[in-house]
Amino acid sequence: MKVVFEKSVAGRRGVRIPQSDVPTSVHLKKAYLRKQPAALAELSELDVVRHFTELSRRNFGVDSNFYPLGSCTMKYNPKVCEQVALQPGFANLHPLLAQLKGGKTLAQGALEVLHQMDLYLREICGMAGFTMQPMAGAHGELTGILITAAYHRDRGNRKTTMLIPDSAHGTNPASAAIAGYEVKVVPSDSRGCMTIQALKEMIDDRTAGVMLTCPNTLGLFEPNVREICDLIHRVDGLAYYDGANLNAIVGKVRPGDMGFDIVHVNLHKTFATPHGGGGPGAGPVGVAEKLVRFLPTPVVSKAPDGTVDLDFNRPESIGPVAPFYGNFAVVLRALVYLLITGRDGLERVAENAVLNANYIKEKLKPYYDLPYPQVCKHECVFSASRQVKENGVHALDIAKGLIDRGYHPPTIYFPLIVKEALMIEPTECESKETIDGFIEAMIEIAQKAAADPDSLHAAPVTSPVGRLDETRAARDLNIASL
Ligand SMILES: *Cc1c(COP(=O)(O)O)cnc(C)c1O
């Protein structure tokens, strides 16, 4: 396919407007003016529309088909959330309005959105206060760890290490390291959960806290979660809950009730905002009562007269962590999602997410190795080890084979503790027919691996580009040849 510049024909236009008969007045310095017109493609309106429509068809997204990418999956993204986020009253609001004299009254609707979301997330997570500022899950983690550091400074604690299990999402150790902590990796046991004995041996006076994803990246609920929190609290450490994928437990159990002090949730995974290509996201952070005073400024709070205000006067706060109030439109979509889903709906989200993952796990168990066979939560992790050993077919080949069958591949080679991992998350919103179609494709691929492994080595053959040298593609991108 040609790039848009190759389709350009000199003088071709989409729209022609008459020459202006008003004298132009230029205020920019001459040095800043273009000497020649910008080198834009010259095309008719039809050419442009067809070009970009064709490009969009080469994209794969939740609007195309099943998207079982484990862990970072987009769950349910109702279109009504988009419609509300596009309302001009929200979309055109200037972010500084709420801080201008008299502007607070005009911004009450938007401030109320932030306040309502704070209250709902407190209720869902069992926390005492939330900030909406962090603009991603990883950003939420960093905010949480900075709050941890503020807590220890305030207590005069000398803490240097953060404990993180080997199944953790890569952002966990990265966030702890950026905040200045030394990361110690806690090994998982044969059941895929944190080894309590190892944890006990690693905890000492320098332990600042533990970061736990629960259910973990194997989709398994940590059975010793209370004990882990108690052990950490005994040395005045803090327990951090990575709630990026809250769909596994939402409406059922609350991190605060399990003993956690800090939690982040990914609104762009569990609560409605489509994501990809780096954003936009929101990773609100919730904290227990003893940490509320460290939350980033401004804190959104309600005055006794019912007006919502921004509180900048928080001397112990870690300060702002994002421009203005974070990604407001993402928070807004999440609020709409919560309002249309309701309390009972949220419980069903968790039930269906878990049911769907276990259905896939049971159906595919005869065909792929399942290193951790317990009941899983929102995702299940298979291994392609059997296919590698018997047929020389790797997780990568299976993923590419799925592309030819019209599916987005699952996450592969993660978590790192599973060799040849295939991490599948169906989400709560897919129909049985869709999931059955995916299962059939996976079974067919397992059979192909035995009968005709080379067809999988050659996959994908139906996509605009075939098997790429992925390292070279990233470093030496050449889209013109596609
Ligand atoms: C996605 C994810 C993160 C990071 O979230 P981002 O918004 O991508 O920064 C952290 N932990 C877990 C378990 C995740 O799935």
The ligand as an ORCA input file, in Angstrom:
! r2SCAN-3c Opt
* xyz 0 1
  C      -1.398     -3.212     32.917
  C      -0.833     -3.513     34.223
  C      -0.017     -2.576     34.892
  C       0.434     -1.267     34.269
  O      -0.567     -0.428     33.821
  P      -0.271      0.657     32.686
  O      -1.497      1.498     32.617
  O       0.007     -0.098     31.438
  O       0.913      1.459     33.141
  C       0.431     -2.915     36.146
  N       0.131     -4.096     36.711
  C      -0.635     -5.018     36.082
  C      -0.933     -6.322     36.781
  C      -1.148     -4.767     34.828
  O      -1.891     -5.694     34.200
*
